[in-house]
Amino acid sequence: MSNNNSDQSDMHTKTHGNKKRKAVALLSGGLDSNLAVRMMQEQGIAVEAVAIKTPFCDFDCGKGCGHRVKEVATELGIELKTIYLGEEYLRMLKRPKYGYGSGMNPCIDCRSMMYRAAKEHMERVDADFIITGEVLFQRPMSQNNRALHIIEEETGTTGRVLRPLSAKHLPPIEVEKNGIVKREDLEDIKGRSRKRQLALARHFNISEPPNSAGGCLLTDPAFSKRVRDIIEYTEDIPSINDVELLKVGRHFRLSKVAKLVVGRNRDENEIIDSLVLENDIVLETKGYTGPRCILRSKNCSDTTIEKSAKIVLRYSDAPKKEVSTVKVIIHGKEEEILTSPINEEELKTLRI
């Protein structure tokens, strides 16, 4: 690798005839994709970036789906296109062709969707290849030789994807074979150690490289239970609103058609308020501090509403061994239920 640490945006761009050589980067904003872009810029390749958002992978979630992605693109001096995968992602999540990982993470199918988006952008801007920050064996399900091969086959990108950090462990692709990219200046990193990445960060004068990501929300065991539950009990696919509700509160499965979400603090109560739909039933204690709750159900019975009220009282400041009042709002009309808090044994059987 060259020792030139000058501003990458001022470097000469490689050309072939009159065409500038260009790559499209899948940019997460994390250190690995940042380094992959810089390595290409150091070789004189022009780079544009695509950032992928999903219902479970927002740029601010702090779970590995993106670190300061817009700021990183600005620092790199590259154009950034953000692509949101919404309903189509949820449809894939319900029946991923290649299954789930340790949680509800459909890593191979997810990466395939990202590759397709990058490929479409590559063709649109007449770029030569795609680059990613993937490191061989860094993630068990999607970053091994078999998975990478499957993803390329599924997306028609075989020979068009360069992984600069692990390139020397992988077969050379077309831009390496024809000398557009110098293979000798690429890396041979594999595994979960970040030692070499941190050395590269110093080489590129990245003063505060982000910490290693904690993984996608869908790998989280507790969150995965909620996702599994909503997929099981939703006839078609969950809505984006359903998914946003998964991210807050305590969740209780009351029947095949009814679920209760209970806020844990003021911030969550406000989020729950913002997610109330027309047919939702809203519950909260009367006379005592307590949670804001949504009962989301089809054909909800009086028994289910009362059970919900008992759970609401359990998480309020109301006396635990006395009857108290719960306000119930149905289609804008307020009713009141007098009941007592649910017992702990029954509560455990309902918690998702």
Buried (B, 14 or more C-beta within 10 A) or exposed (E): EEEEEEEBEEBEEBEEEEEBBBBBBBBBBBBBBBBBBBBBBBBBBBBBBBBBBBBBBBBEBEBBBBBBBBEBBEBBEBEBBBBEBEEEBBEBBBEBEBEBBBBBBBBBBBBBBBBBBBBBBBEEBEBBBBBBBBBBBBBEBBBBEEBBEBBBEBBEBEBBBBBBBBBBBBEBBBBBEEEBBBBEEBBEBBEEEBEBBBEBBEBBEBEEBBEBBEBBBBBBEEBBBBBBBBBEBEEEBBBEEBBBBBBBBBBBBBBEEBBBBBBEEEEBBEBBEEBBEEEBBBBBBBEBEBBBBBBBBEEBEEEBBBBBBBBBBBBBEBEEEEEBBBBBBBEEEEEEBEBBBBEEEEBEEBEB
